[in-house]
Amino acid sequence: MKCWFCEKDARGICIVCGRAVCHEHADKLDQFTHAKSDTCTGYASYEKGFNVLKCKECKLEWESWEQGKRIIK
């Protein structure tokens, strides 16, 4: 598999977008949490990943939601 950005051999896959990345185009995150909620039941579940790769193009930010509305802080 080749890197999405430069066609070198890929070292892994970005946890955010799924693109293949080489060592040059990858950042390592100590921890990544993916949350999903079921609006019917109100339950939320969380998936945690440790020592994961993220490509340098993906930007992450926290969002807070309450009762289906985004809370801007």
Backbone hydrogen bonds in HBPLUS format (Angstrom, degrees):
<---DONOR---> <-ACCEPTOR-->    atom                        ^
c    i                          cat <-CA-CA->   ^        H-A-AA   ^      H-
h    n   atom  resd res      DA  || num        DHA   H-A  angle D-A-AA Bond
n    s   type  num  typ     dist DA aas  dist angle  dist       angle   num
A0010-ALA N   A0001-MET O   2.98 MM   9  5.72 173.6  1.98 141.4 140.5     1
A0003-CYS N   A0008-LYS O   2.66 MM   5  5.35 157.3  1.71 159.7 167.4     2
A0007-GLU N   A0003-CYS O   3.11 MM   4  4.73 152.0  2.20 127.9 131.3     3
A0004-TRP N   A0020-ALA O   2.94 MM  16  5.60 171.1  1.95 146.5 143.5     4
A0011-ARG N   A0021-VAL O   2.68 MM  10  5.99 163.0  1.70 142.1 144.1     5
A0012-GLY N   A0021-VAL O   3.25 MM   9  5.64 147.7  2.36 153.6 159.9     6
A0021-VAL N   A0012-GLY O   2.87 MM   9  5.64 163.7  1.90 153.7 156.0     7
A0014-CYS N   A0019-ARG O   2.90 MM   5  5.44 166.3  1.92 152.5 155.5     8
A0018-GLY N   A0014-CYS O   2.96 MM   4  4.84 138.5  2.14 124.5 135.9     9
A0015-ILE N   A0053-LEU O   2.91 MM  38  6.04 164.8  1.93 154.2 153.8    10
A0056-LYS N   A0025-HIS O   3.15 MM  31  5.72 142.9  2.29 144.4 145.4    11
A0027-ASP N   A0054-LYS O   2.73 MM  27  5.20 156.2  1.79 156.2 164.7    12
A0054-LYS N   A0027-ASP O   2.83 MM  27  5.20 148.5  1.93 153.3 159.4    13
A0029-LEU N   A0052-VAL O   2.79 MM  23  5.32 168.0  1.80 160.5 164.4    14
A0052-VAL N   A0029-LEU O   3.02 MM  23  5.32 134.0  2.24 149.9 155.0    15
A0051-ASN N   A0030-ASP O   3.02 MM  21  4.64 159.9  2.06 110.9 115.9    16
A0032-PHE N   A0049-GLY O   2.80 MM  17  5.05 148.6  1.89 151.3 154.5    17
A0049-GLY N   A0032-PHE O   2.76 MM  17  5.05 156.6  1.81 151.4 158.9    18
A0034-HIS N   A0047-GLU O   2.82 MM  13  5.10 165.6  1.84 153.5 158.1    19
A0047-GLU N   A0034-HIS O   2.82 MM  13  5.10 157.3  1.87 147.5 155.4    20
A0036-LYS N   A0045-SER O   2.95 MM   9  5.54 158.9  2.00 161.3 166.2    21
A0045-SER N   A0036-LYS O   2.80 MM   9  5.54 164.0  1.83 166.3 171.7    22
A0038-ASP N   A0043-TYR O   2.83 MM   5  5.52 165.3  1.86 169.1 174.2    23
A0042-GLY N   A0038-ASP O   2.71 MM   4  5.46 149.6  1.80 156.4 166.3    24
A0071-ILE N   A0064-SER O   2.71 MM   7  5.33 176.0  1.71 150.0 151.1    25
A0066-GLU N   A0069-LYS O   2.84 MM   3  5.34 162.1  1.87 150.8 154.3    26
A0069-LYS N   A0066-GLU O   3.04 MM   3  5.34 159.4  2.09 111.9 118.6    27
